[in-house]
Amino acid sequence: MASSPISQKQLLDQDAIMAWIFLAPALLLMGVFILGPIVYLFYLSFTQGSFTKSGIYGVGLNNYARLFLSPDFWQVLFNTAYFTIATVIPTLILPVGLAVLLNRTFALRDILRTAYFIPSITSLVAVGLGWRWLFQTEGPVNGLLTQFGLDPIPWLSSTTWAMPVLILLSIWKQLGFNLVVFLAGLQTIPQSRYEAAELDGANPWQQFWYITLPGLQPTVVFATVTTAIFTLRSFEQVYVITGGGPLNSTNVLVYYIYDQAFAQFDFGYAAAAATILLAIALILVYIQLQLFGEN
């Protein structure tokens, strides 16, 4: 009997060793392809020069100082915040309403679910080319406006209207994914709650406000963070449709990093901007973990 605890401990040690053996390939890949590049990015943000070892020299915090003293960078941060907030809010509100409607049984429900989800799996480059054609000055959208007696709008050459075009595309692209997420979240809410609410005389709006929304709270937090991160890393639509213009009005952080690194060849400065982007993403993940921990 006295040897039993020792045998159990040895068994646990063996299980731990086996677990590390099975985890080792995944941890190795994570270190090589995720942690390694992050460490190199952080190192690169304190340097200037080319990618070659002989061409890199340290500059301390100079790149970060240039960032925070650059009016263009603050404009990019404002554009990114505007783009993110204006995309995230509708991309959360619309799928919640659609999920509640499509969670019911009716004709064509499965077809509508598929139709809403298709944009999320389409190529963003191909979609961007299509939207650029739709919103060009002589394009179909302006053609429709003229049919109603309205003047054409220079969508992609206007500092006022170019960003809303990108926002509309991002909402359309992300809508289907969030719809599926909220449909899955609705399945976790017990039907008995709605039945009890009906017996108490609650109308559909009261059921939605006091049962559906509280039940979807963890799903809303997840969708908020994933949508915000998806929006923060937006690049293709800016590259294909506006190229950051006109007058820097649609230049968001990822495109700014790309332009500084591969057009201006200022790799250290671009790495500093990418480090700021990483910090913003980590803050969003921290907020997600805090909110989930409270639930």
N, C-alpha and C positions, 0 to 999 in steps of 0.2 A: 504493500500500500504506500510505503514511503517513497518508492521510486516512481510512482505515477505522475506527480507534478513535474519531475525532471523529464520524463518521456514526453509529456504534453508540451513542455517548453521547447524541447528539441524538435517536436513536430511543427510548432509555430515558426521556429527558426528556418526549418526546411521550406515551409510555405512561403516565408518572406524571401528566401533566396530564389525560389522558383518564380515568384512574382517579379523580382528584379530582372531575372533572366528574360522573361517574356516582355517586360517593359523596355528593356535595353535598346532594341532596334528603334522603337518609336521615340525614345528619349534622345537617341543619337541623331535621328533625322530632325527632331525638333531643335536640337542644339546647332546642327549644321545649317539648317535652312530658315530658322526663325531667330534664335538667340544670337547666333553668330552675326548675321547681318545687322541686327539691332545694335550690338556692341560696336561693330565697324561703323555704322551710321553715326553713333554718338562720338566715336573717335574722329571721324571725318569732319564733323561739325566744328572742330577746333583747329582745322587745318585749311590751307589753300594750296592750289596746284592741281596737277593731273592725277589720274588714278595710279600712275607708276610710283613706286616707293621713293625713287630718287627725286621725283617732281613734287612731293608733298612736304610742306614745312608748317610748323605750328604757328598759330596766330592767337592762341588763347581765346578770349571771349569776343574777339573782334567781329566774327560773323554774327553773333547774337546782338552785339551793339549796332551793327549795320541794319539788322532786321528791324529792331525797335525804333531806329531813327529814320527808317525809310517810309515816306508817305505812301508809296506803292504797296508796301506790305500791310499797312493799316487799312488801305482801301480793299486789299484782298481779304483781310480778316472780316471786314464789314460785309463784303460780298458773300463770303462763306457763311457768316451768321445769318444773313438775310435769306440766302438760298436754302440753308438747312431748316430754319424755323418755318419758312413759308412752304417747304415741302413736307416736313414732318407732321405738322398739325392737320392738314387735310388728309394726309395718308393714314392717319389714325382715326379721324372722325368718320370718313366715308366708309372704310371697311367694316367698322363696328355696325353701322346701320345696315349695310349690305349683308353682313353675316347674320344678323337677326332675321332679315327677310328670307335669305336663302337657307336658313336652318329649318324652315318649315317645308312641309310636303305639298308640292303643287306641280303642275305640268311645266315642262321645260326647265325644271330646277337644275338638273345635271348639266344641261347645255349652257345655261347661264354661268354656272360655276366654272366650267371649262373656258368659256369666252372671257371671263374676267381674269383667269389665271394665265392665259396664253401670253399676254405682254411681258410677264415676268421671266419667261424663258426665251424670249426673242433676243437676237443680237442687238446690242445697244448701238453699235456702229451703223448697222443697216437701218435701224429705226431712226437714228439721228439724221441720216441722209434723207430719209422720207420726210421727216419733219422740216428739214431745211428747204426741201422742195415745196412743202405745203405753205410755209410761211415766208417764202421769198416775195418780193414786191409784186411780181406778176403771177403769183401762185394762186392756188385754189381758195385759200382763206380770204384773201383780198378780193378775189372774184366773187365770192359769196357775199362779202360786205357791199360790193357795188350793186349787187342784185337788190339789196334792201335800201339803196340810195345813200349809202355811207361812203365816206372817202377812204381810199386805201391807206393802210398803216404800214410804215417802214419797219416792220417787226424786228428784223435782224440788224438793221443799221441805226436803231434808236437806242439811246442809253436808258430810256424809260421802259421799252417793251421787250428788249432782248432777253433780259433775265426772266420775266414771266413766261416766255416761251420755254426756256430750260426748266423752270419749275413745273410747268404743266406736263412736260415730257417725263420728268422724274416721278411725279405723282402717278401718272398713267402707268409707268413701268413698275412701280413698287406696290400698286394697289392690289394686284392679284395675290402676291405673296402674303401680305398682311391679312387679306380676306381668308386665306387658308388657315393662318395662325389663329384668327379670332373664331373661325368655325370650330377648330380643335378646342379652343378654350371654352366655347359654349357647351361642348360635350361633357365637360367636367362639372358643370352646375347640375345638381340633382333636380330632376323633374318634380320631385315632391314639394320643393319650395314654391314652385309656380302653382301647383295644385292647392297648397295651403293658402297662398295669397288670393287665389280666386274665391275660395270659400270665405275669406275675410272681406271680400268685396273690392279687392284692388283692381284698378283698371290697367290696361296694357302699359301705359306710360309709367304708372307707379311700379309695376313689376320690373320694367326695364331699369328704372332709376334705383330701386332699392334691392333688387336681386341680381339682375344681369351685370350691371356695372361693377358692384362690389365683387361679384364672382369672377369677373374678367380682370381684376386689378393686377395679378401677377403677369397675365398675358399682355396687358397694356404696357407694363414696365418693360417687358422683353421686346415688344414691338417698337416701343419708343427708342430704346437704345440701338437695336439693330437697324432701324430706319435712319437714325441719326448717323450711325457709322457708315451705312451705305451712301448717305448723302454727302458726308464729309469726304469720302474717297471718290466722288464723282469726277470723272475725267473725260470719258468718251464723248458725251454730249457737248461739252465745251469745245473739245478739240475739233469735232466734226462740224458743229453748227456755227459757232461764233469765233473760235480761236481766241477767246478772252476779251474780244472787243464787243462793241465799239468803245474806244477810249477807256479800256480797262474795266468796263462796267460789269462784265461777266467773268472776270478772271478770279477763279476760286483757288483755294490753297494747293490742291494737288496739281492743277495745271500750272500754277506759279512755280512749284517745285520742278516740274518737268521742263518748263521754259528756262529756268535759271541753270539747270544741270545740263541739258542737251541742246539748248540754243545758245545760251551765253557761256557755257562751259565753266560756270562758277560752282564747282562741285561742293566745296566747303560751305558756301552760303546756302545752297540748296539743301545740304544735309542739316544745317541748322533749322531751316524752315520745316523740313521733314520731322525733326525732333520735336518741334512745337506741335505739329499735327499728331504725332504719337502721344504726346502728353495730353492733348485734348481728348483723344480716344480713350486713354487710360482713365481719365477723370470720369468719362461717361460710363465706363465699365465699373468703376468704383461706386458710382451712384446707383447703378443697377444692383450690385451686390448688397449695398446698404438697404435699398428698398426691399429686396427679396428677404434680407435678414429680418426686417421688421415684420414681414408677413409669415 
